[in-house]
Amino acid sequence: MDARIAVLVSGSGTNLQALLDDPTVGPCVVLVVSSRPDALALERARARGVKAVVLEPGHYPSREAHDGAMESLLEEEAIEFVVLAGYLRVLSPGIVRAFAGRILNVHPALLPAFPGTHSVADALAWGVKVAGATVHLVDEEVDHGPVVLQEAVPVLPDDDEGSLHARIQEVEHRLLPLATRLLAEGRLRIEGREVRVAEPSGVAPTLPRSPSPRHETEA
Amino acid sequence: MDARIAVLVSGSGTNLQALLDDPTVGPCVVLVVSSRPDALALERARARGVKAVVLEPGHYPSREAHDGAMESLLEEEAIEFVVLAGYLRVLSPGIVRAFAGRILNVHPALLPAFPGTHSVADALAWGVKVAGATVHLVDEEVDHGPVVLQEAVPVLPDDDEGSLHARIQEVEHRLLPLATRLLAEGRLRIEGREVRVAEPSGVAPTLPRSPSPRHETEA
């Protein structure tokens, strides 16, 4: 696979690690951007020789200035795909539009249930018996874009937020590299809110940046 | 098991059939109430010798009159537990209060996602990859009470509303009899929104940590 992927992080970077460890995706991760200077994810990137940059929102005079710096960085690095892996900022509409259909996010719930930043605690508070993980394309609404992959995770009787989140993250670490590979290989067909996965061979290498013809064989 | 259970229906009654076919629950179903005179569910009840009554809302001068007739019927039949199995009416607050913690509903989605009467179509329109079924206790908000059992169901690439709904119903037909048995055996411990399942002895207030979701350990 030939692609230039940026991963945006804010924390420990276990999803970044899963991407770096994926034999297909890992070599294509060429840039890691963290919103926090102390993110362990930065160490993970540097340990693999991947360029690691801190863009701390508080260090910019305005939101626009920060977003402009991000856009410039992605452009300089010729980034084709952006993966949000625990990135605790909302991307600017400019970046979302510039990378339409080429940005993934991973979320620790079965969206549309439990969007937002406290989804695991919210799910436990609601008393669900089934939680899960979602990888979706990013649009201009938070935790809203078309779903690429979802997988259910059982809630066990004595779960707390930590134990349930850990079980969900195991699934995230499988789903996010897979979705990233499918996206970068041009195998995602987006029809409205529905995302279909095309067979690996014999498909056009072009990306689904506009509505695709429906002649592909489904996975 | 010794209990007097009423099942409220509006349609074909496949969930009623699953309850009637359950060796523990079936003999305890002593009353079926339909909001529609042409519901196939009525035939299913009569075929088992279960009292089948039509309470058609349109035939009452007011909502209160209809709800009063329902309350009187449940009282006359000494009903202890009420199961909503495709019942397309919202129960009156009076009945919900009178049977607090003793009414179950089955819903073809992983609540809180996709409440309401078009949940399967709504889930497909949203493009989810995981759907499911929920059995919950009924409170005074629609599709809202504490969750007893949930199970995920995969959405397949070429699903339409009919094929997905059929797959969900297979799960409903397992979950609803199981939840009804747990409720009627007094094994549900309701703590706020969390429902725990006690051991069959009815003594232990909690289950030990288990590698399986509790609805599987109870299966």
Interface residues (C-beta under 8 A of the other chain):
Chain A: L110 L111 P112 A113 F114 A125 W126 G127 V128 K129 V130 G132 P146 V147 L149 Q150 E151 A152 P154 V155 L156 P157 D158 G192 R193 E194 V195 R196 V197 E218 A219
Chain B: L110 L111 P112 A113 F114 A125 W126 G127 V128 K129 V130 G132 P146 V147 L149 Q150 E151 A152 P157 D158 G192 R193 E194 V195 R196 V197 T206 L207 R209 S210 P211 S212 P213 R214 H215 E216
